[in-house]
Amino acid sequence: NVYEEDELELIWDELKFFTRPGKLLPPEEYGAAVGKTEASAIVLDRVFSNNIHSNIISLETRILNTNAVQKLSQVHESCRYFCNDIKLTTKLRYYHDGESYDTHADYIYSYVFFTYFNKTPKKYEGGELIFPDHDYSFPCDNNTTILIPGYIPHGVNEVSIRDSDYYDGYGRYCVTMFATLK
């Protein structure tokens, strides 16, 4: 449970806004690994010239100021730089029926934060974040976050959903923060 109910309400306002016709872009228009995903997305930093206007960006960036991130920097040397000045790019991606993301790595980024959202009751199956090299999958439950180094190969299992129109928002949402050391 990353966010409190009042914060989730602000996030869902923005998720609902972007889950309308013409708001989310196809993979070739938002910088995805072309040919590896069908999921639509939007780079929020491109939409909001001032990031304080985005509920998602405002709330996501607060993760960097938590005690958990401070503790991570003490646990392992690869996490020491979380507390330093980093540049973030925030992308909102939406997966609906039949959509997935083949295994890939985000080598150009130091770290990648994934935060997951779905309406309740959850209407889809699949959509787990997979790590084939480690034989591990992360279930991507609502209101959860996982942080990985950008060089770790990962992908998303296919989402399967019945009785759902694409724009009703019952698919799998992922807000991704790509962190680059300055």
C-alpha positions in Angstrom: 0.0 0.0 0.0 2.2 2.8 -1.3 -0.5 5.5 -1.3 -3.2 6.6 1.1 -6.9 6.7 0.0 -6.8 10.5 -0.7 -3.7 10.2 -2.7 -5.1 7.2 -4.7 -8.2 9.4 -5.5 -5.9 12.0 -7.1 -4.0 9.4 -9.1 -7.2 7.9 -10.3 -8.5 11.3 -11.5 -5.5 11.4 -13.8 -5.7 7.7 -14.9 -9.3 8.2 -15.8 -8.4 11.3 -17.8 -5.8 9.5 -19.9 -8.0 6.4 -20.5 -10.1 8.2 -23.1 -9.9 8.0 -26.8 -6.9 9.8 -28.3 -5.0 10.4 -25.0 -2.7 7.4 -24.9 -0.2 6.8 -27.7 0.9 3.7 -29.6 4.4 2.2 -28.7 6.2 3.9 -31.6 5.1 7.3 -30.5 6.1 7.2 -26.8 9.5 5.6 -26.9 8.8 1.9 -26.3 10.9 -0.9 -27.6 9.1 -1.1 -30.9 7.8 -4.6 -31.8 8.0 -5.7 -28.1 4.7 -4.3 -26.8 1.2 -3.4 -27.9 0.3 -1.4 -24.8 -0.5 2.3 -25.1 1.2 5.0 -23.0 2.1 8.6 -22.5 5.2 10.3 -21.2 3.8 12.6 -18.6 6.8 14.9 -18.5 6.0 15.7 -22.1 2.4 16.6 -21.3 3.0 18.7 -18.2 5.7 21.3 -18.7 5.5 21.9 -14.9 5.4 18.6 -13.1 3.4 20.0 -10.2 0.4 20.0 -12.5 0.4 16.2 -12.6 -1.0 14.4 -9.6 0.9 11.2 -10.6 4.3 12.9 -11.0 3.9 14.9 -7.8 3.0 11.8 -5.7 5.5 9.4 -7.4 8.5 11.7 -6.9 7.7 11.7 -3.1 8.8 8.1 -3.1 12.4 9.3 -3.4 12.0 11.3 -0.2 10.9 8.3 2.0 12.8 6.5 4.7 12.6 3.3 2.6 14.8 4.8 -0.1 17.2 6.1 2.5 17.4 2.6 4.0 18.0 1.1 0.5 21.0 3.3 0.1 22.5 1.7 3.2 21.7 -1.9 2.3 23.6 -2.3 -1.0 26.1 -0.2 -2.8 24.1 -0.2 -6.0 21.4 1.8 -4.2 23.6 4.5 -2.8 22.8 7.0 -5.5 19.0 7.1 -4.9 19.6 10.0 -2.5 21.7 12.0 -5.0 20.4 14.3 -7.7 18.7 12.2 -10.3 16.7 13.0 -13.4 13.3 11.3 -13.7 11.1 10.5 -16.7 7.6 9.4 -15.8 5.5 7.2 -18.2 1.9 6.0 -17.8 1.3 2.7 -19.5 -2.1 0.9 -19.8 -2.4 -2.8 -20.7 -5.7 -4.2 -21.9 -6.7 -7.6 -23.3 -4.0 -9.3 -25.3 -1.3 -6.8 -24.5 2.1 -7.6 -23.0 5.7 -6.5 -23.1 8.5 -8.8 -24.3 11.6 -9.2 -22.2 13.9 -6.2 -22.5 16.2 -4.1 -20.4 16.3 -0.4 -19.9 20.1 0.0 -20.1 20.1 3.7 -20.5 18.5 4.2 -17.1 20.2 3.6 -13.7 17.0 2.5 -12.0 13.4 1.9 -12.9 10.5 2.3 -10.5 7.2 0.5 -11.4 4.0 1.4 -9.5 0.8 -0.6 -10.3 -2.9 0.3 -10.3 -6.1 -1.4 -11.2 -9.7 -0.9 -10.5 -11.4 -3.1 -8.0 -12.7 -5.6 -8.4 -9.9 -6.6 -10.6 -11.2 -7.9 -14.0 -8.0 -9.1 -15.7 -5.7 -12.0 -15.3 -2.0 -12.0 -16.1 0.1 -8.9 -16.4 2.8 -10.0 -14.0 6.2 -8.3 -14.2 8.6 -11.2 -15.2 12.3 -11.7 -14.7 13.2 -14.7 -16.9 16.9 -14.7 -16.0 15.9 -15.1 -12.3 12.8 -17.3 -12.8 10.8 -14.8 -10.8 7.5 -12.9 -11.4 6.1 -10.0 -9.5 2.3 -10.0 -9.2 1.8 -6.2 -9.7 -1.0 -5.9 -7.2 -2.9 -2.6 -6.9 -1.0 0.2 -5.2 2.4 -1.6 -5.1 5.9 -0.4 -6.3 9.0 -2.3 -7.3 12.4 -0.9 -8.0 15.0 -2.5 -10.2 18.3 -1.6 -11.8 17.8 -0.6 -15.5 20.1 -3.4 -16.7 17.9 -6.2 -15.4 15.9 -8.0 -18.2 12.2 -7.8 -17.5 8.9 -8.1 -19.3 5.1 -8.3 -18.8 2.9 -11.4 -19.2 -0.1 -11.0 -21.4 -3.2 -9.4 -19.9 -6.4 -11.3 -20.4 -9.7 -9.5 -19.7 -13.3 -10.4 -20.6 -16.4 -8.2 -20.8 -14.4 -4.9 -20.7 -14.3 -2.1 -23.1 -10.8 -0.7 -23.5 -11.8 2.7 -22.2 -13.6 1.5 -19.1 -10.2 1.4 -17.4 -10.4 -2.1 -16.0 -6.9 -3.1 -17.4 -3.5 -2.9 -15.8 -2.0 0.5 -15.2 1.8 1.0 -14.7 3.4 4.3 -13.8 7.1 4.0 -14.5 9.7 6.3 -13.3 13.0 6.0 -15.2 15.9 7.4 -13.1 19.1 8.6 -14.6 22.0 9.9 -12.5 23.0 13.5 -13.2 
